Amino acid sequence: MDFTNPLIYGVPVFIIFILVELAYSKTHGDDKLYNWKDLAASGFMGVGSALLGPLFKVIFAIVLFESVYELCNPMVDGARQNLLGYASFGYAWYVWLLCQLADDFTYYWFHRANHEIRILWAAHIVHHSSDNYNLGTAVRNGWFTILYKPLFYMWMPAIGFPPEMVLICLGVEALWQFQLHSVYIPKLGFLERIFNTHTMHQVHHAQNVEYLDKNHGGFLNIFDKMFGTWKEFDDKIDVKYGVIHSPNSYNPVVILTHEFKDIWNDVKKSNKISDKLMYIFGPPGWSHDGSTLTVKQQQKLFKEHKKLNPELEYERPN
């Protein structure tokens, strides 16, 4: 069956909604929501992703998914049969729902890995590097994630989901993720129990210690709740967006590469191979001498501080 990727229609919609939010913020006294240089940098990276995406999608996604699907779902007597012994999935409505659920599960682990493995964080940090939280930030995507993202989704065509169905579900996920980047949508009542909402995603983009590495979900928040990474938005907390170690630049090249440069500098700090590997594949913030802390280490100190001094502000270690 032939399908059209929803992102083809999504791009012009993205631009329209960014312009609408920008105009609304400027006419309603919220001038700090958008920074022109920051928006320009985000737009440049968004355009780059839009141009590079189709090329790498053909090479790394379509070809890869098709190859895996053909290998694991060979034709037997005129029908696709999975190597595990059942008929490969068709296009029934419930298969679409199962595929979207499988996509959401995969997105959770892909997204979480981007935060917990430093070499992947170096690619993903681009999306978090803005101090502003708006729809413009939603298109601030790193270019290098395209190279490895399809590897997380290979299992889906392997078990029998048609490759085009997987790609459509990926596109639908991206549309949902875009609209989450707005501060103008309040908590959504009972929907908060099920879905990953705008306030939950604000938590995800915050650099407040208690909010770090939380709410990795796509559509749903069930996987965050199942695997211990869910955090509710607290109206009493003054949210600070962005990353702890900011690139402090509007230059897209710097934004795209600064964490890779930092990894290289850290690798040179120790002569032990194990330390060098940890600087590359360990969690962000890990250091062989304790000079910098991981998120879990920071949050442990934060909890200890709050127990001893609940009324005092917590000062994050350098």
N, C-alpha and C positions, 0 to 999 in steps of 0.2 A: 504493500500500500504506500501511496505517496502522501507525505505530510509536509506542512510548512512550519519551520521553526518559529515559535512565537516571538523570539527576539527580533525578527525582521520587522515586526510591527512595534516592538517595544522601544527601539531606539528613538524614533520621532516622538513617542509618548514621553520618554525620559526627558527630552529637551523641553517639551511643552510644560511638564510639571515642574521642572527646575525653574523655568522662567516665571511661572505662576507663583511659586513659593518665594522666589527672589523679589518679585514685585510686591507681594503681600507683606513680606518682612520690611521692606523699605518704606511702605506706606502706613505701617502700623507701629512705627517707633522701635522696631527690632533691628537696628542697623548693624549690630554685631553678629547677626546670624551668618551673614555672608561677608567674606573678605575677597575683594576683587582678584588680588594676586593668587590667593589660595584657590579660588574658583577656576582661574585660568589654568593653574597647574593640574587641578583635578580633571578639567575638561581635556587638556592635552593628553593625559594618560588614558582617559576614557576613549578618546578618538583612536589612540594607538591600539588599545585593546580591541576596538571595533574593527580595525583594519587587519590586525594580526590574527584575531580570533578565527575568522573563516579559513585562513590558510592552515593554521595549526589544527583546526578542528578536522579538516580533511585528512591531514597526515596522521595526527595522533589519536583522534577520536573515531571518525568514521571508518578509516582503514583498520584501526585496532579493534574496534567493536565488531566490525564485519568479520574480521579474521577469527576472532575468538568465538563469535556466534557460529560461523561455518564449521569450525573445528569441534565445538562442543555440542552442536545440534545438526548432525548430518542428515541428509535426506534418506529415508528408509521407506520403500514402497510408495514414493510420491508424497511423503509427509515428513516434516521435521520431527526428529526423535532425539531427545536429550540423552547424553551419555549415561546419565543416572537412571535411565529406563522409563521415563515418562514422556508424553507428547510435549513438544515445546509450546510455549504460550502463544495464544492468538491475540485478537484485538477486542475481546469482550470488555464491557465496561468495568467489570470487577478486576480484570487484569490491569487496566489503566490505573485503578486505585491502588492495587498492590505494587505496581511499578513506581507510582509516586511515593508510596510509603517506603519502598526500598531505596529510592533516591534520597528521601529525607534522612533515613538512617545512615546512608553513605555520606551525605553532606555533613552530618554531625561529626563523623569521625575524620573526614577530610579537613573540616574547619578546625576541629580540636587539634589535629596533628600540626596544622599551620601555626598554632599557638604554643605547642609544646616541643617541637623539634626545631632547633634554631635555624638550620639551613632553609627550612620551609618558611619559618617566620621572616627570614630575610626577604623572601618574595612577597609574603602577605602583609608585612608591616606597612607597605605602601598605602594600603586601604585604611589603616589606622593612624597614619602620620599627620592628618590634619587636626588642628585644634578646634575646628568647627564641625558641628553635626548638622548636616542638611542634605537635601537630595543631590546636591553637587558632589558631596563626599561619596555618595552611593556609586558614582561612576569612576571614582579614583581607584582603579584596579591595577595591581601589579601585572607586568607582562610575562613574568617567568612562571607564574602558577599554571599557565596554559600547558607548559611542558610536562607536568606531572599529574595534573588533576585527573585526566582520563584513566590513569593507572588505578585509582581508587574505585572506579566504576566498572572495571573489567568483569567483575564477578556477576554483574547483572545480565549481560548478554550470554555469559557462560552458563547460567542456569536456565536460560530460555526466553528472556525478554528480547523482543526484536530490537535491533540497534536503533532504528528510527524512533521507536517508542522511548528508549532511554534518553535520546537526545531531546525529544520534546519535553520530557519531564525535567530535564536539566534546564531547559529554557523557561519553563513555568516557575521553577524554583528561583531563577534569577530575577524574574519579574516580581515575585513576592519580596525578595531581598531588597530590591530597589526601593519600594515604597515604605519600607520600615525606617528609612533614614529621615525621619521628620519629628521635630519636637512639638508639632502642633496637634498631634493625635493623643488624647488622654488615655488613661486605662480603659479597657473595653469590657468591663464587667465580667460576666461568666466566660467570655471568650478567652480571658487570661488563663483559665484553667487548662486550656487545650493548646492554643496557638502561641507561637513566638510573636510577640506584639512589639509595637513601636517603643514602649517604655522598657521592655525587656532588652531590646537591641541598644537602647541608650546605655544600659548597664554594660553591655558588651563593649561599647566604644569608649567607656570611661577609663581613666587611669587611676582613679581612686583605688587604694590598695584592696579594700574589701570587694571591689567589683572586678578585679583583674581575672581574666581567663574564665569568665562566666557566660552562660547563655550562647552556646555555639550552634543552637538549632536552626533549622531552616523554616519550614512551615510550623512544625509542632515543637512543643517544649517538653514532651514526654521523655526524650532521650537525655536531655539535661537533667531531668528529675531522676531518671533511672541510674545515671552514671555520676551523679554528685557534682554537677557543674551549674546547677540552676540557682539564680539569685533574683529575688524580687526587687523591683525599683522602689527605693525609699525616698519619699518626698522631702524628708528632713536632711538628706545628704546633698550638699552642694556639688553637683557633678562637674568634673573637669575632664574634658575630652582630649583625645590624642594619646601619645605614647610617652613613656618615662624618658627615653633617650630620643628626643626629637631630632630630625635632620636639620632643623632651623634654616630651611631654605625653600624657596619656591621654584628652584631649578629642577625640572623633571628628572634630569639625569642623576642628580644628587639624591632625590627622593627614591628613585628606583634602585639605586646601588649602595646607599650609605651603610646599610646593615651588612652587606657582603664585605665591604671594606673593614668594618669593625670586627667581623669574624676573622679576617685575615690578620689583623693586628693582634687579636687575642691568641690566635694559633701560635704566633711567634713568641708569646710570653713564656711558654714552657717547652722543655726539651723532651718531655715524655710523650710518647705516641698516644697513650691512653688519654692524656689531657687534651692533646690536639683534637682527637676524635670527639671528645666531649664538647669542646668549643664549637664543633661543627654540628654534631648530631644530638647533643644533650639539650636540656631545656634552656631557653633564653635566660641570661642572668647568672648561669653557672660559672664559677671560677675556681681554679685549682688552689687559690690562696685565700678564698673567702672575701676578696675585695669587692665583689658584687654578689647579689643574692638572686635566687630564683623567685618566682611568684609564690610558690608554696612556703619558702623561707620567709619572705616578706609578710605573708598573711599570718604565719605562726607568730612572728614578732608583734604584729598588729593586735592579735587576739590577746597576747600576754600583756601588752601595753594597756589595752582597754580594761582588762581585769584589775590592773593595779591603779590606773589613773583614768577612770571612765569620763571625767569631765575635761581632760586635757586633749589638745590636738596632737595627733600622731605625726611625727616627723620621719619621713621615709629615709632610710640609710642611703648614702651615695652608692 
